[in-house]
Amino acid sequence: MSERTFKLEVVTPDRVVYSNDHVVSIIAPGVEGYLGALANRAPLVTQLDIGEIDFRKADGDWDYISVCGGFMEVFENRVTILAESAELCEEIDVERAERARDRALERIASHSPDIDIDRAQAALKRALTRLHVASRRG
């Protein structure tokens, strides 16, 4: 690892989604807004929201991960993301995400008292994030 890079690990309860020792920068969806980190950053622990993680590798390429909640820790040139769920852009099933988006929109539009609107809106945000990240495939 050079002075300009840090290690990034994205982990869910099921698996290690991503691990790379040569990341230059990261932008992640904190609950109070997006935040970034570079090498040698001061320690930080923050809660994550549903959103997109953008990171640039030492070779200059950018990559993208859809994340649904969790925590990000920055400590000693290492960024660890413990996420409820996360997917690399190339792993996202676009048809499944479109179906999830359509179901969420139908629930929201139904105005039924049986529908938990907050849950439907969270489902919509997850589906839209996944679709956006999938569209970033190189």
ABEGO torsion letter per residue (X at the ends): XBAABBBBBBBBAABBABBBABBABBBBBBAAEBBBBBBGBBBBBBBBBBEBBBBBBAAGBBBBBBBBEEBBBBBGGBBBBBBABBBBAAABBAAAAAAAAAAAAAAAAAGBAABBAAAAAAAAAAAAAAAAAAAABX
